[in-house]
Amino acid sequence: MVKKMFYYIEDMSIILGKTPASIHGHLARKQFDAVPPPIKLGRRLAWNPAVVEKWVQEKTDRADGKANPQRTLTTPPTKRRGRPRKSERKNGDEQ
């Protein structure tokens, strides 16, 4: 059996559970919290398997760390959309 030296976009789509198009989108926006940074091999994007495994492990460790501490749930104030109503005007003028 041959061990893979690099993961390509098709392999990463299977590992991350995303489509190749969404991975390309994350890379175009440089969102490396959603996809690990690749290297270029010629014209292709490739990922080192050790780096990918380390990235996935860090993500799971962060997720475990966020789930354990106690959090107080506070709801942010609701912001109304659109024009204010007459009763909500700041200056209080009535016409």
C-alpha positions, 0 to 999 in steps of 0.5 A: 500500500502506498501512503499518500504524500499530499492531499489534493482538493478532492481528498480535502473535500471528503475529509472536511465534508465540503464541496471542492467549490466551497473549499476554493471559496474559503481559500479565495477569501483566505478563511484559514479557520475553515480550511487549512492553508495549502501549498502550491505544487505546480498549478495544483493546491496540495496539503501535507497530511501531517499538517491537516491532521494537526489542524483538525486536532487543534480545531477539535481541541478548541471545540472541546475547550469552548464546550467545557467552561460555563457560559452565561447566556445573554441575549443581545438587544434586538435591533429593529429594521427599517424606518422608525415609527412615529412613536419611536422618533428620537426627537419626539416631534409630532406633525 
